[in-house]
């Protein structure tokens, strides 16, 4: 087998130039963040970046995240700082805080904490580059195969994708670990070794130290072949994502649908279930969320198909909740907490109650016996535009407000009399009082879905109708 060409800084330079050329005219890499753990792979990345920084003419910042998991963590951080001083590279140290979510392993929580730390310093146009290489890609593909992953999982590590306010890239995916070893060794630099990398109870380490060497003995090109398969799956996934995005555009018929993160339900369910799964997964990822497991998603889609027209189905996973309502499927369907209620003088001075409800000229209103409260059910209000008393439930139904939002709109009372529902529906006597004092009531919802509904209702630009629930 022919020996691979040595790794040089030119690989990194060419990769960045190629990826920059693939962006639109309005997009540019404004800064390169180099994720530096102190290990071999990221050391090679930093050394290569040092060689090309003047030619590239893009500001660079080397970033080390200290998880504090290993006893050697402080020494690793100091090693990274010292090396960057030698190289005259700008350096920043970040501290990571691991979540205590026990459903996830230590590796997953450390990874989440690491990227949360990077996001804390991210700016528009940042390109975060990490040191994953060809061997890492092969391990990832094997792990995903053994988990029964689909095309997206088999695409393994993506060369570049949107991240935070910019992008995250892996420029070393075509480079073997041995090439990086030779590159760093030839320059006489040392690197840190994480002892957990030898822990064979971790599945990735078991593949790295036990399985891959056996495969390479029989198939010397195993790493190259596995990486080619990952590239093919990545191409296939990008094609599927483009198809899903066209479907999503069709299933979001209006700007209000996009603001509310909802899809038209009937045309979605008319598609084959495999296409439904693809659409929902892509739609969820577009919002930066983790997707539910296959079994949960399949069960939910079956419930949607068999449900009556007025039935509501919901899917819960992690801290997410997706639910159907009327003719729509909503991604954000969490029910906000109720509020115990406050006196008028208190809610006028703060905006912690799902937003802020304000009177333009409070001095012109006598607030004796006024209060604000959550909806409890059974409320009615007298409207100027309609004769008689109207149930609040009916008004919500006519406006298409999902049930999970109905309890987080402020209700303004004088004694037991309902004066206002946010600023959407006002009691006719209260509205007359405001008019006589040249006053107005204004509600600023904190919930983005409520904000979109409020604006649509007040402007009547996109009225919604629903059957009685």
Order of alpha helices (4+ residues) and beta strands (2+ residues): alpha-beta-alpha-beta-alpha-beta-alpha-beta-alpha-alpha-beta-beta-alpha-alpha-alpha-alpha-alpha-beta-alpha-alpha-alpha-beta-beta-beta-beta-alpha-beta-beta-beta-beta-alpha-beta-beta-beta-alpha-beta-alpha
